[in-house]
Amino acid sequence: MTISEPTIVDEDLIREVYLKAFGREERQVVADLACELLRSESSPGTLHLVAERAGELVGHIAFSPVWMDGGNLVGYILAPLAVEPNHQKCGVGKGLVEEGMRRLSSQGVDWVFVYGDPAFYGRFGFCAELAQKFIPPYPLTHPIGWQVMNLHGKKMDSPSVSIECVPAHNNEEIWSC
């Protein structure tokens, strides 16, 4: 498996992975999010990674910057992540998450957030309890899915912090999946 950064020419292939990987109710929303993130710019930028096997794009992940009240960078949010169904449970998702975390850690990023399955993301060290100090932009359908990982052991002094995301994540529909 090869992991690399995609370009805009990979957009249709990335969209296909999401349309295949997600259920009917959420596939379009998540595919649109991935493609909008790929096309949009932010400072700092969104980290995109794709996984390829035998020349076929089989997975994608995005890590977008998040800020706290006042506009100070607080970390990144892992969203979305998809692996083509025929390549699931083969280490593709794990490889994408680990490579993204390695790159963010080497850049000095302290906090990485995710809204997803605690059983999957807990294996990497994401924690729902610690995430309670960080208020997501919208109410969550499954609050236990809101998790954070502290990459460098940084202390959180504030009792709570509201998180602000890049415009692509400012869609209540993606937070209610």
Contacts in CASP RR format, 6 or more apart in sequence:
PFRMAT RR
TARGET T0000
AUTHOR 0000-0000-0000
METHOD contacts of the structure
MODEL  1
MTISEPTIVDEDLIREVYLKAFGREERQVVADLACELLRSESSPGTLHLV
AERAGELVGHIAFSPVWMDGGNLVGYILAPLAVEPNHQKCGVGKGLVEEG
MRRLSSQGVDWVFVYGDPAFYGRFGFCAELAQKFIPPYPLTHPIGWQVMN
LHGKKMDSPSVSIECVPAHNNEEIWSC
1 51 0 8 1.000
1 52 0 8 1.000
1 53 0 8 1.000
1 58 0 8 1.000
1 91 0 8 1.000
1 92 0 8 1.000
1 95 0 8 1.000
2 51 0 8 1.000
2 52 0 8 1.000
2 53 0 8 1.000
2 55 0 8 1.000
3 49 0 8 1.000
3 50 0 8 1.000
3 51 0 8 1.000
3 52 0 8 1.000
3 95 0 8 1.000
3 96 0 8 1.000
3 99 0 8 1.000
4 49 0 8 1.000
4 50 0 8 1.000
4 52 0 8 1.000
5 47 0 8 1.000
5 48 0 8 1.000
5 49 0 8 1.000
5 50 0 8 1.000
6 14 0 8 1.000
6 38 0 8 1.000
6 48 0 8 1.000
6 49 0 8 1.000
6 50 0 8 1.000
6 57 0 8 1.000
6 60 0 8 1.000
8 38 0 8 1.000
8 39 0 8 1.000
10 38 0 8 1.000
10 50 0 8 1.000
10 57 0 8 1.000
11 35 0 8 1.000
11 38 0 8 1.000
11 39 0 8 1.000
13 57 0 8 1.000
14 31 0 8 1.000
14 34 0 8 1.000
14 35 0 8 1.000
14 38 0 8 1.000
14 50 0 8 1.000
14 57 0 8 1.000
14 59 0 8 1.000
14 60 0 8 1.000
15 31 0 8 1.000
15 34 0 8 1.000
15 35 0 8 1.000
17 57 0 8 1.000
17 58 0 8 1.000
17 59 0 8 1.000
17 60 0 8 1.000
17 82 0 8 1.000
17 83 0 8 1.000
17 84 0 8 1.000
18 27 0 8 1.000
18 30 0 8 1.000
18 31 0 8 1.000
18 34 0 8 1.000
18 60 0 8 1.000
18 80 0 8 1.000
18 82 0 8 1.000
19 27 0 8 1.000
19 28 0 8 1.000
19 31 0 8 1.000
20 82 0 8 1.000
20 84 0 8 1.000
20 85 0 8 1.000
21 27 0 8 1.000
21 82 0 8 1.000
21 83 0 8 1.000
21 84 0 8 1.000
21 85 0 8 1.000
21 88 0 8 1.000
22 30 0 8 1.000
22 31 0 8 1.000
22 82 0 8 1.000
25 177 0 8 1.000
26 177 0 8 1.000
29 171 0 8 1.000
29 173 0 8 1.000
29 174 0 8 1.000
29 177 0 8 1.000
30 80 0 8 1.000
30 82 0 8 1.000
30 174 0 8 1.000
30 177 0 8 1.000
33 79 0 8 1.000
33 80 0 8 1.000
33 168 0 8 1.000
33 169 0 8 1.000
33 171 0 8 1.000
33 174 0 8 1.000
34 60 0 8 1.000
34 62 0 8 1.000
34 80 0 8 1.000
34 82 0 8 1.000
36 168 0 8 1.000
37 46 0 8 1.000
37 48 0 8 1.000
37 62 0 8 1.000
37 64 0 8 1.000
37 166 0 8 1.000
37 168 0 8 1.000
38 46 0 8 1.000
38 48 0 8 1.000
38 62 0 8 1.000
40 46 0 8 1.000
40 166 0 8 1.000
40 167 0 8 1.000
40 168 0 8 1.000
42 64 0 8 1.000
42 65 0 8 1.000
42 166 0 8 1.000
43 65 0 8 1.000
44 65 0 8 1.000
44 73 0 8 1.000
45 64 0 8 1.000
45 65 0 8 1.000
46 62 0 8 1.000
46 63 0 8 1.000
46 64 0 8 1.000
46 65 0 8 1.000
46 166 0 8 1.000
47 62 0 8 1.000
47 63 0 8 1.000
47 64 0 8 1.000
47 76 0 8 1.000
47 100 0 8 1.000
47 103 0 8 1.000
47 104 0 8 1.000
48 60 0 8 1.000
48 61 0 8 1.000
48 62 0 8 1.000
49 60 0 8 1.000
49 61 0 8 1.000
49 96 0 8 1.000
49 99 0 8 1.000
49 100 0 8 1.000
50 57 0 8 1.000
50 59 0 8 1.000
50 60 0 8 1.000
51 57 0 8 1.000
51 58 0 8 1.000
51 59 0 8 1.000
51 60 0 8 1.000
51 83 0 8 1.000
51 87 0 8 1.000
51 92 0 8 1.000
51 93 0 8 1.000
51 95 0 8 1.000
51 96 0 8 1.000
52 58 0 8 1.000
53 87 0 8 1.000
53 92 0 8 1.000
56 84 0 8 1.000
57 84 0 8 1.000
58 83 0 8 1.000
58 84 0 8 1.000
58 86 0 8 1.000
58 87 0 8 1.000
58 92 0 8 1.000
59 82 0 8 1.000
59 83 0 8 1.000
59 84 0 8 1.000
59 87 0 8 1.000
59 92 0 8 1.000
59 93 0 8 1.000
59 96 0 8 1.000
60 80 0 8 1.000
60 81 0 8 1.000
60 82 0 8 1.000
60 96 0 8 1.000
61 78 0 8 1.000
61 80 0 8 1.000
61 81 0 8 1.000
61 93 0 8 1.000
61 96 0 8 1.000
61 97 0 8 1.000
61 100 0 8 1.000
62 78 0 8 1.000
62 79 0 8 1.000
62 80 0 8 1.000
62 81 0 8 1.000
63 76 0 8 1.000
63 77 0 8 1.000
63 78 0 8 1.000
63 100 0 8 1.000
63 104 0 8 1.000
63 112 0 8 1.000
64 76 0 8 1.000
64 77 0 8 1.000
64 79 0 8 1.000
64 165 0 8 1.000
64 166 0 8 1.000
64 168 0 8 1.000
64 169 0 8 1.000
65 73 0 8 1.000
65 75 0 8 1.000
65 76 0 8 1.000
65 166 0 8 1.000
66 73 0 8 1.000
66 74 0 8 1.000
66 75 0 8 1.000
66 76 0 8 1.000
66 77 0 8 1.000
66 113 0 8 1.000
66 163 0 8 1.000
66 164 0 8 1.000
66 165 0 8 1.000
66 166 0 8 1.000
67 73 0 8 1.000
67 74 0 8 1.000
67 163 0 8 1.000
67 164 0 8 1.000
68 74 0 8 1.000
68 158 0 8 1.000
68 161 0 8 1.000
68 162 0 8 1.000
68 163 0 8 1.000
68 164 0 8 1.000
69 161 0 8 1.000
69 162 0 8 1.000
69 164 0 8 1.000
71 164 0 8 1.000
74 110 0 8 1.000
74 111 0 8 1.000
74 134 0 8 1.000
74 161 0 8 1.000
74 163 0 8 1.000
75 109 0 8 1.000
75 110 0 8 1.000
75 111 0 8 1.000
75 112 0 8 1.000
75 113 0 8 1.000
76 104 0 8 1.000
76 109 0 8 1.000
76 111 0 8 1.000
76 112 0 8 1.000
76 113 0 8 1.000
77 112 0 8 1.000
77 113 0 8 1.000
77 114 0 8 1.000
77 115 0 8 1.000
77 163 0 8 1.000
77 165 0 8 1.000
77 169 0 8 1.000
78 97 0 8 1.000
78 112 0 8 1.000
78 113 0 8 1.000
78 114 0 8 1.000
78 121 0 8 1.000
79 114 0 8 1.000
79 115 0 8 1.000
79 169 0 8 1.000
79 174 0 8 1.000
81 93 0 8 1.000
81 96 0 8 1.000
81 97 0 8 1.000
83 92 0 8 1.000
83 93 0 8 1.000
83 96 0 8 1.000
84 92 0 8 1.000
94 123 0 8 1.000
97 121 0 8 1.000
97 124 0 8 1.000
98 124 0 8 1.000
101 112 0 8 1.000
101 124 0 8 1.000
101 149 0 8 1.000
101 151 0 8 1.000
104 112 0 8 1.000
104 151 0 8 1.000
105 151 0 8 1.000
105 152 0 8 1.000
108 151 0 8 1.000
108 152 0 8 1.000
109 151 0 8 1.000
110 150 0 8 1.000
110 151 0 8 1.000
110 152 0 8 1.000
110 153 0 8 1.000
110 154 0 8 1.000
111 134 0 8 1.000
111 148 0 8 1.000
111 149 0 8 1.000
111 150 0 8 1.000
111 151 0 8 1.000
111 154 0 8 1.000
112 126 0 8 1.000
112 148 0 8 1.000
112 149 0 8 1.000
112 151 0 8 1.000
113 131 0 8 1.000
113 134 0 8 1.000
113 136 0 8 1.000
113 146 0 8 1.000
113 147 0 8 1.000
113 148 0 8 1.000
113 163 0 8 1.000
114 121 0 8 1.000
114 126 0 8 1.000
114 145 0 8 1.000
114 147 0 8 1.000
114 148 0 8 1.000
114 149 0 8 1.000
115 136 0 8 1.000
115 140 0 8 1.000
115 142 0 8 1.000
115 145 0 8 1.000
115 146 0 8 1.000
115 147 0 8 1.000
115 175 0 8 1.000
116 142 0 8 1.000
116 145 0 8 1.000
116 147 0 8 1.000
117 145 0 8 1.000
118 126 0 8 1.000
118 128 0 8 1.000
118 144 0 8 1.000
118 145 0 8 1.000
118 147 0 8 1.000
121 145 0 8 1.000
121 147 0 8 1.000
122 147 0 8 1.000
124 149 0 8 1.000
125 149 0 8 1.000
126 147 0 8 1.000
126 148 0 8 1.000
126 149 0 8 1.000
127 147 0 8 1.000
127 148 0 8 1.000
127 149 0 8 1.000
128 143 0 8 1.000
128 144 0 8 1.000
128 145 0 8 1.000
128 146 0 8 1.000
128 147 0 8 1.000
130 147 0 8 1.000
130 148 0 8 1.000
130 150 0 8 1.000
130 156 0 8 1.000
131 146 0 8 1.000
131 147 0 8 1.000
131 148 0 8 1.000
132 160 0 8 1.000
133 156 0 8 1.000
133 158 0 8 1.000
133 159 0 8 1.000
133 160 0 8 1.000
133 161 0 8 1.000
134 146 0 8 1.000
134 148 0 8 1.000
134 160 0 8 1.000
134 161 0 8 1.000
134 162 0 8 1.000
134 163 0 8 1.000
135 160 0 8 1.000
135 161 0 8 1.000
135 162 0 8 1.000
135 163 0 8 1.000
136 146 0 8 1.000
136 163 0 8 1.000
136 175 0 8 1.000
137 162 0 8 1.000
137 163 0 8 1.000
137 164 0 8 1.000
137 165 0 8 1.000
137 169 0 8 1.000
137 170 0 8 1.000
137 175 0 8 1.000
138 172 0 8 1.000
138 175 0 8 1.000
138 176 0 8 1.000
139 175 0 8 1.000
139 176 0 8 1.000
140 146 0 8 1.000
140 175 0 8 1.000
140 176 0 8 1.000
141 175 0 8 1.000
141 176 0 8 1.000
141 177 0 8 1.000
END
